Amino acid sequence: MSLVTAAAIQVISELTSCACLFTPSDSVYLSLRYRDDALRISLYDGHPHHTHRRLAAACDGRRRSLLLLLACVMHACGGEWGFGAAPEPSGGTRMWAVLPRAGARAYGRAA
């Protein structure tokens, strides 16, 4: 297994686990795209964005705490990640991560 693959599997696992905890439906959508020397990972779940400010903040806080390991991996790889309301008409939540190839290779060697 390549060193980039090990980091990618960890990132995809963290995003998928979180999405499965939040989605009220039985499906999530995963998209992988390699562009500009980075793997771009997007995952959509059916969890709607809350309109009430406190509910939205609590939900975002819970999701962020569940993604703590993802945050550590992305920091070690020099990548970016985030989540928010999905722009698609069906709604839900979009989580994303950009995993640079060079950072992922360095992460694999450090492990």
Buried (B, 14 or more C-beta within 10 A) or exposed (E): EEBBEBBBEBBBEBBBEBBEEBBEEEEBBEEEEEEEEBBBBBBBBBBBBBEEEEEEEEBBEEBBEBBEBBBEBBEBBBBBBEBEBBEEEEBBBBBBBBBBBEBBBBBBEEE
